[in-house]
Each structure stands twice: as structure tokens, then as C-alpha cells.
Amino acid sequence: MTGFTLQETNLICLYHSGSLAATIAQMREALPEISEPDVLDTVNSVIQKLELLDEGGYNQLEFDPMAPIGFSEEYSGAADSLA
């Protein structure tokens, strides 16, 4: 199963806004403020992965900053193409 790393999960928890679209929008809004290249790459990676989900898939994710979250099998093939 492919999913989000612990670092990516923590970012999602920071920007989690109740819906998929709102979370992506919050992350995009923060992009101009990010000066660290590694963090910028991670945020862009998370946005790309989130865009593969629909609202139902997003709502199935558990937002626990202490554990990586995974895609359901339905989304794992699409996420593999980002790696």
C-alpha cells in the first residue's frame, strides 16, 4: 500500500481544514511563505497525492500525526506513479 510518509502526514495535520479542497487550498496558500526547498518539495508532493483523492477517500484518512496514513487499494496505483 502506498500512502503518506510520517512527515507528509504531519503536514496534512497542520493544514487539515475539514475537507479535501480546503486542505489543498490551505497548503497552496502557504507555498509563497515556504523558504526551505525540502519543505517546499514535501508540500508540493502532498498536494499532488491529495489531488489523487476524492472527498470520500480523503474522509477515510485518519489524521494521527504519529502514524503514516495510506491510500486505499483504489488509489495506490495512481500514487505509485508519483514516486
ROSE-4610 file (N, C-alpha, C; in Angstrom, 1 decimal, always signed):
// ROSE-4610
residu = [M/M/M/T/T/T/G/G/G/F/F/F/T/T/T/L/L/L/Q/Q/Q/E/E/E/T/T/T/N/N/N/L/L/L/I/I/I/C/C/C/L/L/L/Y/Y/Y/H/H/H/S/S/S/G/G/G/S/S/S/L/L/L/A/A/A/A/A/A/T/T/T/I/I/I/A/A/A/Q/Q/Q/M/M/M/R/R/R/E/E/E/A/A/A/L/L/L/P/P/P/E/E/E/I/I/I/S/S/S/E/E/E/P/P/P/D/D/D/V/V/V/L/L/L/D/D/D/T/T/T/V/V/V/N/N/N/S/S/S/V/V/V/I/I/I/Q/Q/Q/K/K/K/L/L/L/E/E/E/L/L/L/L/L/L/D/D/D/E/E/E/G/G/G/G/G/G/Y/Y/Y/N/N/N/Q/Q/Q/L/L/L/E/E/E/F/F/F/D/D/D/P/P/P/M/M/M/A/A/A/P/P/P/I/I/I/G/G/G/F/F/F/S/S/S/E/E/E/E/E/E/Y/Y/Y/S/S/S/G/G/G/A/A/A/A/A/A/D/D/D/S/S/S/L/L/L/A/A/A]
num = [1/1/1/2/2/2/3/3/3/4/4/4/5/5/5/6/6/6/7/7/7/8/8/8/9/9/9/10/10/10/11/11/11/12/12/12/13/13/13/14/14/14/15/15/15/16/16/16/17/17/17/18/18/18/19/19/19/20/20/20/21/21/21/22/22/22/23/23/23/24/24/24/25/25/25/26/26/26/27/27/27/28/28/28/29/29/29/30/30/30/31/31/31/32/32/32/33/33/33/34/34/34/35/35/35/36/36/36/37/37/37/38/38/38/39/39/39/40/40/40/41/41/41/42/42/42/43/43/43/44/44/44/45/45/45/46/46/46/47/47/47/48/48/48/49/49/49/50/50/50/51/51/51/52/52/52/53/53/53/54/54/54/55/55/55/56/56/56/57/57/57/58/58/58/59/59/59/60/60/60/61/61/61/62/62/62/63/63/63/64/64/64/65/65/65/66/66/66/67/67/67/68/68/68/69/69/69/70/70/70/71/71/71/72/72/72/73/73/73/74/74/74/75/75/75/76/76/76/77/77/77/78/78/78/79/79/79/80/80/80/81/81/81/82/82/82/83/83/83]
x = [+0.8/+0.0/+0.9/+0.6/+1.3/+0.5/+1.2/+0.4/+1.3/+1.1/+1.8/+2.9/+4.0/+5.1/+4.6/+5.4/+5.1/+5.2/+6.2/+6.4/+5.2/+4.8/+3.6/+2.3/+2.2/+1.0/+1.0/+2.2/+2.2/+1.8/+2.2/+1.8/+0.3/-0.2/-1.7/-2.4/-1.9/-2.5/-2.4/-1.3/-1.2/-2.2/-2.4/-3.3/-4.7/-5.0/-6.3/-7.4/-8.3/-9.3/-10.7/-10.9/-12.2/-12.7/-12.1/-12.4/-11.2/-11.2/-10.1/-9.7/-10.7/-10.5/-9.9/-10.5/-10.0/-8.6/-8.2/-6.9/-5.9/-6.2/-5.3/-5.2/-6.3/-6.2/-5.3/-5.4/-4.6/-3.1/-2.8/-1.4/-0.9/-1.7/-1.3/-1.1/-1.9/-1.8/-0.5/+0.0/+1.2/+2.5/+2.4/+3.6/+4.5/+3.9/+4.8/+5.6/+5.1/+5.8/+6.9/+7.0/+7.9/+9.2/+10.3/+11.6/+12.6/+12.3/+13.1/+12.8/+13.7/+13.5/+12.9/+13.4/+13.0/+11.5/+11.2/+9.8/+8.9/+9.3/+8.5/+8.3/+9.3/+9.1/+8.1/+8.2/+7.3/+5.8/+5.6/+4.3/+3.7/+4.5/+4.1/+3.8/+4.6/+4.3/+3.0/+2.7/+1.5/+0.3/+0.4/-0.7/-1.0/+0.1/-0.1/-0.8/-0.4/-1.1/-2.5/-2.8/-4.1/-5.0/-4.5/-5.3/-5.7/-5.1/-5.5/-6.7/-7.0/-8.2/-9.4/-10.6/-11.8/-12.2/-13.3/-13.7/-13.9/-14.5/-14.7/-13.4/-12.5/-11.2/-10.5/-10.6/-10.0/-10.6/-11.9/-12.6/-12.3/-11.8/-11.4/-10.0/-9.3/-7.9/-8.1/-7.2/-7.1/-6.0/-6.3/-5.3/-4.6/-3.7/-2.9/-1.5/-1.0/+0.4/+1.5/+1.1/+2.2/+2.3/+1.4/+1.5/+1.2/+2.0/+1.8/+0.4/-0.2/-1.5/-1.4/-2.2/-2.1/-3.3/-3.1/-4.2/-4.9/-6.2/-6.9/-6.3/-6.6/-6.1/-6.5/-7.7/-8.2/-7.3/-6.6/-5.7/-4.2/-3.8/-2.4/-1.7/-2.3/-1.6/-1.3/-2.2/-2.0/-0.9/-0.9/+0.1/+1.5/+1.6/+2.9/+3.5/+2.7/+3.3/+4.0/+3.7/+4.3/+5.7/+6.0/+7.2/+8.4]
y = [-1.2/+0.0/+1.2/+2.2/+3.4/+4.5/+5.4/+6.4/+7.6/+8.2/+9.4/+9.0/+9.6/+9.4/+10.1/+9.9/+10.5/+12.0/+12.5/+13.9/+14.5/+13.8/+14.2/+14.2/+13.2/+13.1/+14.3/+14.7/+15.8/+17.1/+17.2/+18.4/+18.5/+17.3/+17.3/+17.6/+17.2/+17.5/+19.0/+19.6/+21.1/+21.9/+21.4/+22.2/+21.6/+20.5/+19.9/+20.9/+21.0/+22.1/+21.5/+20.2/+19.6/+19.0/+19.5/+19.0/+18.9/+18.1/+17.9/+19.2/+19.9/+21.1/+22.2/+22.3/+23.3/+23.0/+21.8/+21.4/+21.7/+21.4/+21.7/+23.2/+23.9/+25.4/+26.0/+25.5/+26.0/+25.7/+24.6/+24.3/+25.1/+25.3/+26.2/+27.6/+28.1/+29.4/+29.6/+28.6/+28.7/+28.6/+28.1/+27.9/+29.2/+30.4/+31.5/+31.8/+31.4/+31.6/+30.6/+29.6/+28.5/+28.8/+28.9/+29.2/+28.0/+27.0/+25.8/+24.9/+24.6/+23.8/+22.4/+21.8/+20.5/+20.5/+21.5/+21.6/+21.9/+22.8/+23.1/+21.9/+21.1/+19.8/+18.9/+18.8/+17.9/+18.4/+19.7/+20.3/+20.0/+20.3/+20.0/+18.5/+17.6/+16.2/+15.8/+16.4/+16.1/+16.6/+17.8/+18.4/+17.4/+17.0/+16.0/+14.8/+14.2/+13.0/+13.3/+14.4/+14.7/+14.9/+15.4/+15.6/+14.3/+13.2/+11.9/+11.4/+12.0/+11.5/+12.2/+11.6/+12.3/+12.6/+13.3/+13.7/+12.4/+11.4/+10.2/+9.5/+9.5/+8.9/+9.7/+11.0/+11.9/+11.7/+11.6/+11.4/+10.1/+9.1/+7.9/+7.9/+8.9/+9.1/+9.4/+8.8/+9.2/+10.2/+11.2/+12.3/+12.2/+11.2/+11.0/+11.4/+12.5/+12.9/+12.0/+10.9/+10.0/+8.7/+8.7/+7.5/+7.8/+7.2/+7.5/+7.0/+7.6/+7.2/+6.7/+5.7/+5.1/+5.3/+5.1/+5.1/+3.8/+3.8/+2.5/+1.9/+0.7/+0.0/+0.7/+1.3/+2.0/+3.1/+3.8/+4.9/+4.5/+3.4/+3.0/+3.0/+2.6/+2.6/+4.0/+4.9/+6.3/+7.0/+6.7/+7.3/+6.7/+5.5/+4.9/+5.6/+6.2/+6.9/+8.2/+8.7/+9.9/+9.6/+8.4/+8.1/+8.2]
z = [+0.0/+0.0/+0.0/-0.8/-0.9/-0.2/+0.5/+1.2/+1.5/+2.6/+3.0/+4.0/+4.0/+5.0/+6.2/+7.3/+8.6/+8.4/+7.7/+7.5/+6.7/+5.7/+4.9/+5.8/+6.6/+7.5/+8.4/+9.0/+9.9/+9.2/+7.9/+7.1/+6.9/+6.6/+6.4/+7.7/+8.8/+10.1/+10.4/+10.0/+10.2/+9.3/+8.1/+7.2/+7.1/+7.7/+7.7/+8.0/+7.0/+7.2/+7.0/+7.2/+7.2/+5.9/+4.8/+3.5/+2.7/+1.7/+0.8/+0.1/-0.5/-1.3/-0.3/+0.9/+1.8/+2.3/+2.5/+2.9/+1.8/+0.6/-0.6/-0.7/-0.6/-0.7/+0.4/+1.6/+2.7/+2.4/+1.9/+1.5/+0.4/-0.6/-1.7/-1.3/-0.4/+0.1/+0.9/+1.5/+2.3/+1.4/+0.2/-0.6/-0.8/-1.0/-1.1/+0.2/+1.3/+2.6/+2.9/+2.2/+2.5/+1.8/+2.6/+2.0/+2.0/+2.7/+2.7/+1.5/+0.6/-0.6/-0.3/+0.8/+1.1/+1.6/+2.4/+2.8/+1.7/+0.8/-0.4/-1.3/-1.5/-2.2/-1.5/-0.2/+0.5/+0.4/+0.5/+0.4/-1.0/-2.0/-3.4/-3.6/-3.0/-3.1/-2.5/-1.3/-0.6/-1.4/-1.9/-2.8/-3.9/-4.6/-5.7/-5.3/-4.2/-3.7/-3.3/-2.6/-2.2/-3.4/-4.5/-5.7/-6.4/-6.0/-6.5/-5.8/-4.7/-3.9/-4.2/-4.0/-4.0/-2.5/-2.3/-0.9/-0.1/-0.7/+0.1/+0.6/-0.3/+0.0/+1.1/+1.0/+2.0/+3.3/+3.3/+4.6/+5.3/+4.6/+5.2/+5.8/+5.5/+6.1/+7.6/+8.4/+9.8/+10.0/+10.7/+10.9/+12.2/+12.3/+13.5/+13.2/+13.8/+13.4/+13.8/+14.5/+15.0/+14.1/+13.1/+12.2/+10.8/+9.8/+8.4/+8.0/+7.0/+6.6/+5.2/+4.8/+3.5/+2.6/+1.3/+0.4/+0.4/+0.1/-0.1/-1.4/-1.6/-2.8/-4.1/-4.0/-5.2/-5.7/-4.8/-5.1/-5.2/-4.8/-4.6/-6.0/-7.0/-8.3/-8.8/-8.6/-9.0/-8.2/-6.9/-6.1/-6.4/-6.8/-7.2/-8.3/-9.2/-10.4/-10.0/-8.7/-8.3/-7.7/-7.3/-6.6/-7.5]
